[in-house]
Amino acid sequence: MRKIELELAELRTRLERLERRVRQLAGEEAELPPPTPGMSPDPQYIIAWLRSQGLISEPPPMAKVHAQRWEALSEEEKQAIQWELDHLPPGPMASDIIIENRR
């Protein structure tokens, strides 16, 4: 049942994006002007402008779940995870392993 809920949420997101673009093309919804060069704009404005241009999309529902889990962690847990990722043991990259296994 969880997979169906995720697929439904993804479909809603795609439909909302499509409807927004149709409204923009029909002139019913004004497009955001591009950020002003040389000024440091609000990051939320940049994201909204990139979305209005179709350059980025809403994150999938599962990414939002992972982001909420990350934000719920304490600062110590986040730092411990960052340290672990920064100090992974050397070894072949996953892409190298995949390429090697395809031969």
C-alpha positions as CSV (number, residue, x, y, z in Angstrom):
1,M,0.0,0.0,0.0
2,R,2.9,2.4,0.7
3,K,4.2,2.1,-2.8
4,I,0.8,3.1,-4.2
5,E,0.7,6.1,-1.9
6,L,4.1,7.3,-3.1
7,E,3.1,6.8,-6.7
8,L,-0.1,8.8,-6.1
9,A,1.9,11.6,-4.4
10,E,4.3,11.7,-7.3
11,L,1.5,11.9,-9.8
12,R,-0.1,14.8,-7.9
13,T,3.2,16.6,-7.9
14,R,3.6,16.1,-11.7
15,L,0.0,17.2,-12.3
16,E,0.5,20.4,-10.2
17,R,3.7,21.2,-12.1
18,L,1.9,20.6,-15.4
19,E,-1.1,22.7,-14.4
20,R,1.2,25.6,-13.2
21,R,3.0,25.6,-16.6
22,V,-0.3,25.6,-18.5
23,R,-1.5,28.6,-16.5
24,Q,1.8,30.3,-17.2
25,L,1.6,29.7,-20.9
26,A,-2.1,30.8,-20.9
27,G,-1.1,34.0,-19.2
28,E,-3.1,33.3,-16.1
29,E,-0.1,33.1,-13.9
30,A,2.7,35.5,-14.2
31,E,6.2,34.0,-14.6
32,L,8.7,35.1,-12.0
33,P,11.3,37.5,-13.3
34,P,14.9,36.1,-13.3
35,P,17.0,36.9,-10.3
36,T,18.9,40.3,-10.5
37,P,22.5,39.8,-11.3
38,G,25.0,41.0,-8.7
39,M,22.5,40.9,-5.9
40,S,22.2,38.0,-3.4
41,P,18.6,36.9,-3.8
42,D,16.5,34.9,-1.3
43,P,17.2,31.1,-1.9
44,Q,13.5,30.4,-1.8
45,Y,13.0,32.9,-4.7
46,I,15.8,31.2,-6.7
47,I,14.1,27.8,-6.2
48,A,10.7,29.2,-7.2
49,W,12.2,30.8,-10.3
50,L,14.0,27.6,-11.3
51,R,10.8,25.7,-10.9
52,S,8.9,28.2,-12.9
53,Q,11.4,27.7,-15.7
54,G,11.0,24.0,-15.5
55,L,14.7,23.6,-14.6
56,I,14.0,21.8,-11.3
57,S,11.0,20.0,-10.0
58,E,9.5,19.2,-6.6
59,P,11.4,16.5,-4.8
60,P,9.7,13.1,-4.9
61,P,7.8,12.2,-1.7
62,M,10.4,9.7,-0.6
63,A,13.1,12.5,-0.7
64,K,10.9,14.6,1.5
65,V,10.6,11.7,4.0
66,H,14.4,11.4,4.1
67,A,14.9,15.1,4.5
68,Q,12.4,15.2,7.4
69,R,14.3,12.3,9.0
70,W,17.6,14.1,8.6
71,E,16.2,17.4,10.0
72,A,14.9,15.4,13.0
73,L,18.4,14.2,14.0
74,S,20.3,16.0,16.7
75,E,23.3,18.1,15.6
76,E,25.7,15.5,17.2
77,E,24.1,12.7,15.1
78,K,24.4,14.8,11.9
79,Q,28.1,15.5,12.6
80,A,28.8,11.9,13.3
81,I,27.2,10.9,10.0
82,Q,29.1,13.6,8.1
83,W,32.4,12.5,9.7
84,E,31.7,8.9,8.7
85,L,31.0,9.9,5.1
86,D,34.1,12.1,5.0
87,H,36.3,9.2,6.2
88,L,35.1,6.3,4.1
89,P,37.9,3.7,3.6
90,P,39.5,3.9,0.2
91,G,38.3,1.4,-2.4
92,P,36.8,1.1,-5.8
93,M,33.9,3.3,-6.7
94,A,30.5,1.7,-7.1
95,S,30.5,2.7,-10.8
96,D,33.8,0.8,-11.3
97,I,32.4,-2.3,-9.6
98,I,29.3,-2.2,-11.9
99,I,31.4,-1.7,-15.0
100,E,33.7,-4.6,-14.0
101,N,30.7,-6.9,-13.3
102,R,29.2,-6.2,-16.8
103,R,32.3,-7.5,-18.5
